[in-house]
């Protein structure tokens, strides 16, 4: 080859590079081929021929050209890297690894080669080597999206989710419009039970890649965990539409429909999905324990109670606890098992609660026999009384409003308080408790892992403020994690659990025969049994006038769960006889719409125009909501399960609340508050008495104003310490001393 040929080859090479940069691969290839003929010793020509072949998908030819280049220039790290890419795409991963390692031997900081080496190791199922390769790449370029994303995904797939999340967040920051980066981050956060944080990323993934079913599946699950059932159902239906084989989304759709009150469709979906053996027990339990949120009639309430009892019978009869596989399936079922909505049926549910508790006890005795007794005695350590608190609602929430001050009042000189918080949100309320505690653990890990943590603390007493609201707390409550185990009344019904020793209730709430309603030993703390937080002062509630239509407006503050079918006609009679409008703060959801249709039918049956006699009010910030309560003519309480926090809201604003003479604590909350304030005339004996009292009060402004003045004068008693903090501390002292004997 003469000098002229070499020069001509260079010219062809330069023209080819220009064409390749312009995206004209075929034209570039022609120039490179001419250059190779003119100067076959030019290594760059063979490298670029290999790149063209690689881009066109001719992998074998690409590898051949790269090898030719390396014979001419064995120090070309880039060529080794490209050879490795071609070999990897052909599935020749062992050879690809050798090529990438050769590239890195020449250029240690070659991030792309290290990244590609990681991909090959992943393909060979050698995750440890893949991780090392990705970390090598990141040492050279900490913000290389491909390496950051690959390492984050690898850690996520290998169950190292907590380590994966920071990398997945960085990948998303580097490419915020990347659907996969958003979606995998959402999935990882979900696995850590951080559904609130995951929402933004799942929404982005479903928007960027709307035809990818798994992003809709993640979004649907997040919405369900946030109790946003309408969008959850829509997202899960979309996921199934895109991927009809997605059995997990079918299960989640069944759960979402059940929580939304669409129990018939939910049961059908859950039972149909039971062909999946691993999930069959969980789905069977869920289908048998489902209860509606809104009932069409009292007859339906009775039918559902019978169905629930039969469901418990079936679960008990088919419960298999003999093999490790059966135990694991049952444990999976127990973690989601709940009959939370049973409490909102205006019936004596004690027998059903006992039966449910016995089922959980039986399952957990087999699953975790080593956690059925303590191997230490209360107070054996000789120091302060060790008290544990397990709660998911230590943020601004009704549970926190009720019990935070009671828990904070435990004297740190006497009590060493340890908290396990299962919520995602942390706010001022959470931080107050965390600052006061000897230890504060925010965890959403497996319940048995939490149980082991709690036992390792060797507590003297363990308190559950709201057991019954989260299925995992019933699971924990069935175990013996402390010598003394007690519950507060955040969900005011018995657990039915053998290992729950005490139910700490309120003397003002309980009837004379109250012990009959609890498997636990009932402890009546003074007054309300706690020290609730006083609501803020109400703002002007003038906005309510627009919804009154010139008529008196009464408000029913409870959500749809507490609004029983028989109460509809009572309210219709009040409206008919008084001319008042009845207002509800009901969100525009499918389940709320079912309640709306039911009550509108009841009002129409009494000859009323629902559009004139009913008012459905928008959600407002708390102070505006309180303003409406203060401005309303009268507050109408529900039978069976009365107002708790809502009645505290009303009384703090001076609003009279007409309530019922309840038979169990959950139906006597407002009644107890009125008794503590010394306010008479607002407790009805029966339906007729309720209607008569409501009509009389609506028509008697002077009487209402007198009641307002009396309530404002005496409502402080509801929020002041009347000895309850001392009684709570004394209970913990006495109970742990007795347990230590």
N, C-alpha and C positions, 0 to 999 in steps of 0.2 A: 504494500500500500504506500502510495506516495503522499507527499505533503498536500497536494491538491485534493486528493480524495478525503483526507482528514478534514480539510477545511470545508469541503462540500458537505461532509457528514455533520459538521458542527452547524452549518447553515440549515440543513434539514431538521436537525435536532431543535434548533431555536424556533423554526416555523411550527414544528409539532407541539412544542410547549405552548406557543401562542394559541394554537387551535384547541389544545386541551383545556386551557384556561377559559376559552370561550364556550366550552361545553361541546365542541365538535370532535367527539372521540374518534369517529371513523377517519376523519381527515388527519387527525393527529397520528393515528396508527399508521397511515400511509407514509407520512413523513418519517416516523421512527423506523419503519421497515426499510426505507431507502437509506437512512443513516446507517442501519446495521449492515447493509450490503456494502456501503462505501467504507465503513470502518468497524469491522466486527470486534475490535479490541476496545471499543469505547464502552466502559462499564455503565455509564449513565444511560446510554441508549437501551441496554438490556433491562435496566431497572424500570425505565419508563414504559417499555413494551410490556413488562410484567404488570405495571399499574393499570395500563389500558385493558389487559386481559382480565385483571381482577375486577375492574369496574364493569366489564361486559359479562362477567359471570363465568368466564372460561378459566376455572380454577387450576386445572392441571397445567394448562399452558402458562398461566401466571407463575406457578411454582417453578416450571422449567426455566423461564426467563430469569427469575430471581436467582436461581442456582447458578445460571451462566454468569450473571452479574457478580455473584460472590466469588466465583473462581478468579475473576479479573480484579475484584476489589474486596478482599475478605475482611476489611475493616469497616464496611458499611453497615452501621447499626440499623439504619432505616430499612435497608433491604432485608436484613434478618427479620425485622418486625413484620414487614409486608409478607415475607415468605411464611411466617408463622400464621398470619391472618388467613392466607390461602389454605394452608394445611388444616387449620382449625375448621374452616368452613367445609372442608372435605371430610371432616370427622376424624382426621389423623392427629389426635390431640397430643399423643406422646411426642411425635415429631415436632408439633407446633411448640410444645413446651421447650424443647431443645433450641428451637429457633429464637424464641423470646429470651431465653437465658443467654444466648450468644449476643443478642442485641444489648442486653443489660451488662454483660461482661465488658463490652466495648464502651458503653455509655451508661454509667450507673444511675444517672439522674433522668433516664429516659422514661417519663411517666406513661406514655402511650404503650410502650412495650410491657411495663409492669402491669398496667390495666389489662392488656390482652392476655398476659400470662395468667392473671386471676381468672379470666373467663374460661381459659382452657382447663385450669384446675377445677373450676366449678363443673364443667362438662364431664370431667373425670370423677366427679363426686369426691373431691379431696378438699373439703371446705377450709381446713386449717391452712393449707398452702395457698388457697385462693385469698383468704383473709390477709396473709402475710404479703402477698403480691399487691393487693389493693392498698395496704398501708404503706408499702414501698412507694407506690405511685404518689400517694398523698404527701410523702416526705418531700417530693420534688415540686408538687403543685397542690397545695392544700385546698384549693378551690376548683380543682378539675371536676366538672360535673359528673363525667362518666364514672370516675373512680369513687367519688363520694356516694353517688347513687347506687353503684354496684355493691359497695361495702355495706351501706345501709340496708339494702335488700337482702344481702347474704345473712347479716345478723338477724334480721327479722324472720327469715325463713328457718333459721336454726334456733329459734325460740329465745333469742337474746334481745328481746324487744326494747327493753329500757336502754340498752347500749345503742340500738339502731336509731331510735327517735332523733337524737341530736344530728346525726348524719342525714337522715331523711328530711329534717327541717332545713338543713343547709342546702341540700339538693333542691328543695322547693324554692328557697330564696334565690338560688342561682338560675333556676328556670321556672319562674312562677306560672308560666302558661303551659307547662308540661303536664298533661293529664295524668300520666302514670306516676309522676312524682307526687302530685296532689293525692291521688288515690291510695297509693301505698302508705303514705304518711297517715291518712285517715284510718286505714286498716290497723296500722300499728298503734295509734292512739286509742282506737277502740279496744284493742287487746289489753291495753293498760287501764281500761275503764274510764278513759278521758273523753267521753262522748261529746261534752260541750266544746272542747277544744277541737275535736275531730270534725265537727259540723262544717266549718268553713272550707276545709280541704275536700271533703266528700262532695260538697256542692260544686266546687270548682272542677273536680274531676268529671262529674256527671255533665257539667256544662261544656267542658272542652272536648270530652269524648262521649257524646250522648248515646252512642250505640254500644257501649261497653257495659254489659250487665252487672259486672262485679262492683262498679262504682255506684250504681243504683242500689245494689244490695247493701253496700256499706251505708249509704245515705238513709235507706229505710230502717236499718237497725239503729242507727244513731237517733233518728226521729222517734223510734219506739222507746228507746231508753230515756229520751227527754220527755216522754209522755205526750208527744205531738202525733196523735194517732192518725189523723186524716192525711197529712203529708207522708207519714210512714207507710200507710197502706198504699198510697199512690206510687211511691218509689218502689216498694216491693213488688207490686203488680208489674211495673215496668221492667224490673230485673228478671222476673219470670218470663215475661213476654220475649225478652232478648235471649234468655237462656232457659228454655223449658226444662232442662235437666238439672236446674239449680234446686236441689232438694232442701238445702239450708234456708234459702229464701222462702220456700213454701212453708217451712216450719215457722219462720219469723212472721210471715203473713198471718198464719194461724194465731200466733200469740198476739199480734197487733190487733187483729179483728176481735179477739177475745177481750182485750183490754178496752177496746172501743165499744164493747157491748154487743157486737154482732156475733152472738154466741153460736147460732146455728151454723153459719158458714165457717166459723172458726173451728167448731167441733168436726165438721166434715173434712176440712183441710188437714187438721192434726191427725185424725184417724186414718186418712188416706196416706199420709206420710209415714205411717208406722211400719211400712215395709223396710225402712232403713233400720236394721237391727240395732245399731249403736245408739240411735235416738229413740227407739221404740218405747222404752220405759218412760223416758221424760215426756214424750208426746202423749202417752196413755194417761199419765198423771194429769198433765195439763188439760186434756180434753175432759176428764172426769171431774176436775175441780173448778172448771170455768163457771162463773156466775155473771148474769147480766148487770149492766150499770143502771139501766132504766127498765122498769117492769111495766108491762101494759096494764096489769091489774093485780089485785091482791091474790087472785087465784093463781096467777103465774108465779108469784112469790112462793106460794105453797108448793106448786109443782116443781120449782127449781130446788127447793129445800129437799124434797123427796129425791130428786135426781142426784143432788149432792150426796145425800146419805147412801144411796145406792152406789154412787161412784166410789165413795170411801170403802164400802163393802167389797167392791170388785178389786180395788187396788190391794186391799188387805189379803183377799183370797189368792191373788196371783203373785203376791210379793215373793220373789225368789232371792235368797240371801246365802246361797251355799258355795258359790265359786267366786274367785276374784273378779271375773268378768261380770257376773250378776251384781256383785257389790258395787263395782264401778258404775254400771248402768243405773243402779238405784241412787247412788250418790249424786249423779248428774241430775236425776229427777228431783231429788230432795232440794237441791240448790234453787230450783225454780218453783217449788211448791208453795202455794199461798191460797188462803181463803179470806183475804183482806176485805172483800166486798160483803162478806156475810154479816159483818157488824152493822151494816146499813139496812138490813132487814129488821123491821120493828117487831122482833120476836125474841124469845129467850133462846139464845144460841148456845147455851152452856154445854149441852150434850154433844152437839156437833163439834164444838171447839175441843172438848175432851177427846173425842174420837180422832180428830185430826192430830192433836198432840200425841196421842198414843201411837199413831202411825209413824210420825217422825221419830219418836223415841225408839220404836222397834227397829226401824231402819238404821238409825245411827248407833244403836248398841251393837249391831252386827258390823257396821262399817268401821267404827272406831271404839272397840271394846276397851282400849287402854285409856280412854278419856271419860270413863264413867265414875271415877272416884279420884279424890285428891290424895297424893302421897305426902301431904304436909297438913299440919293443923293450923287453924286460924290463930294468929297472934304469936306463933311459935318463935318468930324472929325477934320479938321483944322491942321493936321500935314503934314508929307511928303506924296507925292503922292503914294498911294498903288497900286502896279502893280503886277498882277499875271501872271505866265507863266505855261502853260500846255504843256508838251512834253513827248514823249516816246524815244527821240533820242538825249539825252544830253551826251551820251558817244561818243567815237571816231566814227563818222558817218558823212555822207555828210551834214545832217542837222546841226550838231554841228560845222562842218568846216565852214559852211556858216554864222551861226548866233551867235555862242558863244561870239565872241568878241563884237558884237553889244550889246548883252544883258549885258555883263560884264561892258560895258562902261557907264551904267546908274549910275549916281552920287549918292552914298548912302546918301549924304547930302540932295538931292532933292527927292529921290525915295526909298521907302520901298518895296523891291522885295520879293515876296513869290512864291515858285516854287513847282509844283506838277509833279513829275517825274514818269512815268509809265513804264520805262524800267527796266530790270533785272540787266544789267551790270553797274558797277560803275568803272570808270577809272579816269585818270588825268583830262580829260575834265569835267566829272561829278563833281569831287571834287572841281575844280575851281569855278564852278557855285554855288555849295553848300556853299562854304566858303564865297562867296560874298552875298548870300541871307540872308534876315532877318529870313526866315524859309525855310526849304527844306524838303518836304515830299515825300518819295519814296513809292508809293502805287499802287497796282494793284487790289484794291477792286472794288465793284460794282459801275458803273458810277454814279448812283444817290446818293450813299454815298459820292463819291468824290465831286459831285456837292454841296451837303449839307456842306461839309467841306469848299469848296471855298466860298460859300455864307456867311458862318459864319465869314469869314475874313473881309467882307464888303469892298471889293476892290473898287478902283476907275476905274481901267482898267484891262482887261484880254487879254493876248496875246497868240495865238496859232501859234507856228512857222511852223508846218507841218500838219495842219488839212487837212484831206482827205486821209492820209496814214493809219490811224487806225479808224475803224468804230466807236469806242467809242467816238472819238473826235467830230465826226459829231453829235452824240447824245448830247454831252455836249454843242456844239456850237449852238444847237437849243434852248437851255435854256437861260434864262437871269440870268447870274451869276455875272455880274458887269454892272454898268451904261454904260461903254464903252467897247466894245468887238471888237477885231481886230485880223487879221491874217497876218503872214508873208508868203513868197512865197515858203516854203519848198516843197509844192505840188502846182505848179503855175496855179491853175484853181479856178474859183469861187466856193463857197460852195453851193450857191443857198439858203442859210438859212436866214430867216427873221431877226433873232436876231444877225447876224454877221454884225457889223456896218461898218467896214473899211477893205479894202484890201491894205496892205502896200507893194507896189511893187517898181520897180526900174525905174527911169527916162530913163536910157539907154536901157531898154528892151521894153518899151511900145510904140506902134504905136499911131498916132494922135487920132484914134477913140477908144482908149482902154477902156473907161468907158462902152462901149457897151458890153464888155465881162464879166462884173461883176455885180452881184446883190448888192454887197457891194459898198460903196463909195470908189473910187480909190484914194489912196494917193501915189504920185510919190516922193519917197525919192531920194536924189542925187545919181548919178552914178549907181552902182549895187544895191543900196537900202540896203546895208549891208556892213560888213567889214570882208570878208572871210579870212580864215587862209591860209597863204602861204605854199605850199607844201615843203617838205624837198628837198635839192639838189639831183639831179638824180645821181645814180651810173652808172658805165659803162654799156652800153646797148649792148655790143658785142655779147651777147647771141642771139640777134635777127638775126644776120647774118646767122646762121644755118638754119633759116626758110625762108630766102630770095631766096635761090637757085641761087645766082649770079645776080638776077634781082633787080630793085628798089622795095622797099616794102613800101606800104602805110598802115596806120592803121586806122581802124574804131573802136573807143573806146567804143561805146555805147553797152548796153546789148540788148538782143533780142527783148525786148519790144519796143524799138525805131526804129527797123529796119523794115520799112514798105515794103510790097511786091513790090511796084513800084520802090523802091530804088535799088532792086536787079539788074534790067536791067541797071540802070545808072552806077552802079559799074562795071558791065560786060563790058559796053562800054568803061569805063575808062581803064580797064585792057586790052581790045582788042586793043585800039588805042595807049596805052603808053607802053605796054609790062611789066607793073608793076604787082607785086603780091598785093592782098588785104588781109590784116591780121585782125583777130578778136580775142578778148579775150572772148571766149565763153566756158562755163563749159560743161563738158560731161554729160548732163542731157537729159532726153527724149525730153523736150520742145526745148532745144538747138539743138538737133539732127533733129527736124522737120525744124527748121530754116536752118540748114546746108543742108538738102535735097532740100529745096526750092531754096536756092541760088545756089547750085551746078547745079540744073536743069536750072536755068536762065543763068548761064555761059555756060553750054553745048549748050543751044539754040543759043548762039552767036558763036558756033564753038570753044569754049575754052575748054581746058582740066582742069577741076576743081582742080585736084591734083597739077597742075603746076601754076595755076592762083590764087589759094586761099591758105591761111595759117591760121590754127586754133591754137592759141597760148596758152601755159599753164599759169595758174595763177602764179603770182610772188609776192614777197613782194613789198611794195610800191616803194621803192627806185629803185629796178630793173625794175619795170614797168615804172617808170619815165625815166630810162635810155633808154629803148626801144623807148619811145616816142621821146626823144631827138635825137635818132639815125635814126629814120624812115625818109623816103624821104618826106612824106607829111601826114598830118592827115586829114581824110575825115569825115566831120560832117554830121549828119542825118537831113532830112527834117521833118517838123512838130513839133518835140520835139528835140531841139538841145542839145548839150553838155552843162552842167553846171559845175560841179566839174571836169569833164574830160577836159573841155576846160581850166579851171584854171590850171590844171596839165600841159597841153600842153604849155600854154603861160609862165608858170613859168620856163619851160625848154627851152624856145625859139623856140618851134616848131610851124611852120605855120599851121593854121587850115583853110581849105576851107569850108565855110558854105553857108547858104541860106538866102535869103531875106524873113524872116518870116512875117506872118500876125498877130500872137498873141505872147504874152510874152514868152511862153514856147518854141517857135520856133525862138526866137530872142536873146537868151542868148549870144551865141558866137558872133553874129553880134554886139551886144551892147558892148561887151568887145573889139572887134576890133576898134569900133568907139572911145571908151575911150582912146585907145592907139594911135589913129591916123594912123592906118595901113590900107591901101587901097588895093584893088585888090583881096580880098579873100572872097567876098560876091557874090554869083551867083544869077542871076535873075530868072532862070528857069533851067530845066533839061539839055538842050543843052548847055547853058552857063556854067553849072556846069562841064559837060564833057570837054568842050573846055578849061576851066581854069585849071582843074585837069591835063589834058594831057600836057598843056603848062608848068605848074609848074614842073611836073615830069621830063620834058626834059630840064629844065633851071636851072642848079645848081647855077649859079651866082645870079639869081633872088631869089632863095630860101635862099641863104646865106645872101643876103641883107635883106630879110624879117626876118630872124633869128636875125640878129643884131638889127634891128628896134624893134622887139618884146622884146628882152632882155633889150634894153635901156628903154623901156616905160612900161614894164609889172608891175612895182612897183605900178602904178596908180590903178591897180585892187585890191591891198591889203592895200592901204593907206587910212587913214581917209580923205575923201574929203568933210567933212562937214556932212556926213551921221549920225554920232552919235549925233551931235547937233540937226539935223533935226528930228531924232527919238525922242529925249527928248522933243523938242518943240512940236511935234505932241501930245505926251502924256499930256503935260501941257495944250495945247490949247483944245484938245478934252475933257478932263475931266472938264476943266473950263466951257465949253459950256454945257456939260451934267449936270453940277451942278446948272445951272441957273433955 
